[in-house]
Amino acid sequence: MSVSWALPFDEKVLAGGGVRSQAADEYLKEHRVTLQKGAAFWESVASELDWFEKWHAALDSSNPPFHKWFVGGKLNASYLCVDRQLALGRADKPAIVWEGEMWAPGLPSESRVLTYGELSREVNRAAKLLRDVYGIARGDTVGFYLPMIPEFPILMLAAARIGAKFTVVFSGFSAESLAERLEDAGARLLVTADGGMRRGAVIPLKETADKAVAAAPSVRSVIVVRRTGLQVPMKPGRDAFYEDVMSQIPDDAVVDPARMSSEDPLFILHTSGTTGRPKGQVHDTGGYLTLLHATMKWVFDISERDMYWCTADIGWITGHSYVVFGPLLEGATTLMYEGALDFPQPDKWASVIERHGVSVLYTSPTAIRSFMKNGEAWVAKHRTSSVRIMHSVGEPINPEAFRWMHRLVGRSSVPFGSTWWMTETGGIMISVLPGGTMVAMKPGSNGFPIPGVDIEVVDDSGRRSEALQRGLLVIRRPWPGMPLTIHNDPGRYKEVYWSRFPGFFYAGDYAVRDEDGYIWVLGRADEVIKVAGHRLGTYELESALVQHPAVAEAAVVGVPDEVRGEVPVGFVILKTGVERSESLKEALIRLVREKVGPVASLKDVIFVSRLPKTRSAKIMRRVVRAVLVGKPVGDISTIEDEASVEEVRGAYLELQQEVSSRKAGDQEDNGGSPPT
Ligand code: WTA
């Protein structure tokens, strides 16, 4: 495997530097062949899975954009992740290694190991519980609001086993956000925990779940997993502890895996955007698992010998695909770490790598930047040379963070990429491929579209952009793992993703292709904010702000942050006669946390008397953002009131001065989740 270095994506490269790489040309040639093969290429990948029945059509595109993959094929996700692994002789091999947050040198280890045999037993028992005790049937929906504990994947697999779909809500979301998502998905049952551990404190998940369920009439029962021992009120007839109801289920319970159609939904996961309610992305079974199988091999070069650690929370797509289904599908060991990567000491993450012998590491730029901030002495304390492949995900990685991690953990030699994908794509779409033709790495770049995936950077008219010109990222043909639709709203699915460039999937990201064909995703072209890699829509945050009686109007924009990539800041116009005050500011920040969840903590609120708007009174967040990052605001002839730009600029500068004069050392709050 040849891994060489090329220029980072700095101004020099943009100006036309570039280093031609032999492997890149070779890769692009191979890639073209996979595209020429079309759906047949993906058939060869899919046939490496173990189907109950083979498909009769690889791709049904009769009703675009609602494409269906492997139509007629029958399979089951739980069968593939569990039963098949037993059949391959992996019963005694660790499937899940879990480590709790509280471990520190000198303390007893807080760890659980589940072999594939034990996983199979627990998944079968949980499936029996769902089906026979709770009456969950094929096609029903089960909601999960859980911390990172082994019961989480067990229950996801159990739902999949009986043909129920699941919908996960990240544990940093509020009761209101949880209720909205559960209702939208039509969840009948909610599984939560008595609490989750976060930086040594207990997050009262059950309390939040109770409020949510009161507002989500579809939910009739609640199962509570004991994790923290926190005393929680239990509603008779509705709530039960997992261990109590599971004690009725024999150890040798067997539930046959349901024969699911390839295009049956496996799960619904909500993403939020700039307008409207969160969109429930519906993922299928056959296409999704095929993409995971392919990417686990190509991107992670996975084998059953690997100790594989993806640091994401299962509450997000990365956790669904690459903590749970991807690694288990391949018979690897998936390491689940419960809490903050730097708690109780900044070297927790490096000590996890050392103690468990992690060989493949999948993490995020935010996590890496927080490690950097703590200093390299913490890394040097640990042996991390077991790591043979690393990747990052969730946001663009700055070359400094890339180089730091590559030098310290990657010994300046292991393959390391920045994998681009999104909730909608189901799995990785752009990456360098240590398990395939490995190209030279360029720090900060994403690499190339994976085989069989047709990604392009296009200009406003949908034509391939010139090299080094900023354009928009599109996927030009269906791929396995694509959404089936937006739950309850197929029209919106069509409108949001398939209407801007008819026939192409519009990803909503800005990107550049350099002269060697490498893709560099630059960030969102819409007003979606990535906070520590977590995807937040401005809409929900703004809706929360305007619910306050003092607020007339609000705009939320992402401003650059050294560690977390971006953080949301609220610009607020108060109602006439309302006084600006620190306490009002705090109340507004609190309100957003309450309404949307700790994950959506505003970094600040800035009071202004006007905001840049178009003549049709639409707030121009793009202009606000440009002002904040000190970029030219571009054409402002459509702005109704140009003075508003100056006011935003002034208010922001004032805030920055205030911040720099404040005492340093504010404790970062990750909003109830590890930096993922
Ligand atoms: C961003 C996360 C640059 C991008 C899997 C995308 C990235 C959004 C990268 C999706 C990367 C993800 N480089 N940007 N390697 N990976 N993004 O749905 O803006 O939470 O549109 O899925 O994250 O976020 P989501």
Boltz pocket constraint, residues with backbone or C-beta under 6 A from the ligand:
constraints:
  - pocket:
      binder: B
      contacts: [[A, 271], [A, 316], [A, 317], [A, 318], [A, 392], [A, 393], [A, 394], [A, 395], [A, 396], [A, 397], [A, 418], [A, 419], [A, 420], [A, 421], [A, 422], [A, 423], [A, 424], [A, 446], [A, 507], [A, 508], [A, 509], [A, 521], [A, 522], [A, 523], [A, 524], [A, 530], [A, 533], [A, 534], [A, 535]]
      max_distance: 6.0
